[in-house]
Amino acid sequence: MTGGYSAGFGRRFAALIYDALLLAAILLIFTTASVMLLARRAIVPESAGVWAYVYRVTLLAIIIVYYVINWTRSGQTLGMRAWRLRAVDAQGRRMSVQRALLRYFFGMLAWTPAALGVLWLYWDPEHLAIHDRLSGTRVVHLKPA
């Protein structure tokens, strides 16, 4: 695959759904292991104490690490590979860990209010979503080689 053009909302959303399914499976496995370690008790502060908070932070960390590792190594998560998308920095190179973290946190904000921050790409002259602009990254749709 070679370079491409800015990806639209449909492909981004489809890749997000693929990644959500994979992450759901990973988090389910982690949750099952956590419940087993806690002697089959619910993971709530009343029964697990401080471990309930450790569990919640670890869930978030798993999600963040999934995206950051994939974006910094190949620029693609599993969902992005399926839809021929790649996340790169503004110059078209692999992004740094700091950029990937910025992209993740701004992306969470962009998707939250009814995906308005992502739909912004239809008004942006370069077809960048708001989190692309804020993090200095972009998602390109790769054309076949």
N, C-alpha and C positions, 0 to 999 in steps of 0.2 A: 504494500500500500504506500502511496505517496501522499504529499500534502493535500490539503483540501480547503474548504470554505467553512464559514461559521455555521454551526449546527442550529437547526430550528428547535422549537419547543417540543414537537412530537417525538423526535428522536431522543432528546434529553429525558423526556418523561418516560419513554419506553425503557431506556437504560436504567433509570432510577427504579422502575418496577422490578426489573431483573435483579438489580443489586439488593433491593428490599427482600426479595424472596430468598436469596442466598444468605443475607444477614439474619433473616428470621430463623433459618435453619441453624446457623452458627450460634445464635443467642439461645435457641431452644436447647441445644446440646449443653451449652454453658449453664443454663438455668437448671436443667436436669441434674447435672453434676453437683451444682451448688445445693440443691434440695437434698440430694443423697448425703452430702457431707454434713448437712445440718440435721441429720437424723429424721428426715422426712417432715420437717416443720416448715411452715410458711416463712418466706423471707420478708418479714415485716419487723419493725423495731420492737414490737411487744414480745415477739418470740425469739428473734435472732439478735437483738441488741444492735451493737455497732456494725455487725456483719451485714445487716440489711443495707446500710449506707455504703459499705465497701462493695457490695454486690451491685448497687445502682451505678456507682462510679465506674466499676469495671465494665458494665454493659455499655456505657457511653464510650469508654476507652477502646473497647473492641471495635465499635463502629468507626471512631476517628482513625484508629490505626489501619483499618481495612482501606479506607480511602487514601490516607496519606501515603502508605506503602505503595499502593497501586499507581497513584498519580506521580510519585517521584521515581519509581522504577521504569514503568513503561508508558505512563500517561493514560493508561486504560484500566478500568475495572472490568469485571466479567461482563456486566451489562453494556459497557461502552464498546467492548470487543464485538459483541453480538450486533451492535448497531453501527459499527465502523466509526466510532467517535474517539477522539484523543484530546485530553486536556494538556495544554502547553502554556508556557509563559508568553508574554506579549511579543517576544522575538521568535516564537515558534520552537523553542528548545524545551527540554525536560525541566519541570519546575523544581525548585528547592523545597526542602521540608518547610521552611518558613512560609513560602508562597502557598504550599498545599494546605497548611494549617489555616492561613488567612482565607483561602478559597472555601474550606470546609465551614468555618464559622460564619462568613458572610453568606455562604450558600444556605445555611440553616435559616438565616434571617430572610433571604430572598424567597425561599419556598414556603415559609410559614404563612404569610397573609395571602392565602389563595393564589400562591405562585406569582404574585404581582411583580416581584423582583426579577423573576425569570421571564415573564411575558414582556418585560421592558425591552427585550431584544428586538421586538418588532418596531419600536420607536427609535432605537439607537442607530446612528448612521453606519456603524460597523457591525451591527447585529450582535452586540454583546449584552448579556444579561447584567443586571446591576452588580452581582457578586463577581462577575468577570472583570468589570471595570474596577471595582474596589480592590481586588486582589492582584490585578495586573496579569490575569490569565485569560485564556479563551478556550472554547471547545470547538474543535474543527471536525467536520464530516469528511472522512477520508475517502478519496476516490480510488477505485481499483487500480492496481499497478498496470 
